[in-house]
């Protein structure tokens, strides 16, 4: 990995998520800050989001959604400030328990060795100081999120020598509970049932790093809005009062994975230069 020091303060950052837009809510502010502070950024999507929802049928159809979402991703990353955007090319596996899980072209059905070889090649090429990815829960258990977590974990654990700082994107359970309550109090139907609240999100005590990204919320919102097929203008998030949405998006949560090879890792996200 590149040496991070006063003489070489710029970081090489690799974010690997399952779908276009996965970067937005959980890490969009941090990615925008890193980009604007001149760090070297690469964003990788494992799938093309082929079976995501389509907010407006005039934007895409089932046959071309994957192409549209790739373009949306490129537009979103241009706003965030990331020009190096890559796709591993797997098919979206769909939500847990759906027939799309069984599609042979899906990430869920992909040979783990093949996926790990692709990720290893990225590590070798880029030699990142920081890797951002999903946490073990995948936020809400999406098969692709969990698969990406497992494949990256396997690659990192197999590395010899210096390893990157790996940060899992966290969505604390308490935040989902608060969001459910805020929406309910505002007369908005939340996108998840109250009965799901114990089953989604990261354990609150899993979080190691909390970041105030309020200075980058406007960029974060603009980047998110580029994912037009996924952002329903009449959806529950759009109905939240702007101040509530801004406050909710202004803090991001991470878990710094402790090294298992005797190294010590300082929490370099807490003191970005």
C-alpha positions, 0 to 999 in steps of 0.5 A, a space after each residue: 500500500 502507499 505510505 501515508 505520511 506528512 510527506 505523502 498525505 494523499 490517499 488511494 481510496 477504493 470503494 467497492 459496492 454491489 449496485 449503482 447508488 449503494 455508495 450514496 446514503 452511507 458514504 456519499 459525503 465522505 467520498 465527496 470530501 476525499 475527492 475534494 481534498 485531492 485523494 485518488 479515488 476509484 469506485 467499483 460496482 459489482 453488478 449493474 443493478 439490472 433488477 432494481 425498481 424503475 421510478 418512471 417507465 419513461 427512464 428505462 425498461 427491464 431490458 435496458 435498465 442495466 445500461 441506464 443505471 451504469 450511466 446514472 452511476 457515471 453521472 453520480 460519480 462525476 458530481 461526487 468527483 470520482 472519474 475512475 468508475 468500473 463495473 465487474 459486470 455481474 447481473 443484479 441478484 435481486 432481493 433475498 428469496 426472489 427468483 433472480 437469486 438463481 440466475 446463473 449470470 448473477 453475482 450470487 451465483 458467481 464462482 467465488 474464486 472468479 470474483 475474488 480474482 477480480 478484486 485481487 487484481 484491483 488491489 494489486 493495480 491500485 494498492 489502496 490505502 482505504 477500502 470502503 465496502 458493505 458490512 456483514 449485514 449488507 445493511 438490510 440483507 441484500 444477497 449482493 451486498 452480503 456477497 461483496 462483503 464476503 468476497 472482499 473479506 476473503 481477499 483482504 485476509 489472504 493478502 500478505 504484507 501491508 493491508 489497506 484500512 478496510 471500512 464497512 459502511 454501517 447503518 445503525 439499527 437505532 437510525 432505522 428506528 428513528 427514521 421509522 418514527 420520524 416518517 410515521 410522525 410525519 404521516 409518511 409510510 416508511 419503506 420498511 415495516 416496524 416488524 423488520 426493525 430488529 432484523 435490519 441495520 448494523 448493531 449499534 455497538 459495531 460502529 467505530 467511526 462517526 463522521 460529520 459530513 454536513 458540509 458535503 450534504 448538498 453534493 451528496 444529495 445532488 449525486 444521489 439524484 443522478 440515480 433517477 431510476 431509483 429515486 422516486 420523486 413521490 417516495 418516502 424519502 422525498 416526502 421528508 421535510 428537507 431539514 429532517 432529510 439533511 440532518 439524517 444524511 449529514 452523519 455517516 457511520 463506519 467500522 474500521 476492520 482490525 488487522 489480523 496480521 499483527 499490524 495496527 491501524 489508526 483511524 485515518 478517517 478521523 483526521 482527513 487532510 
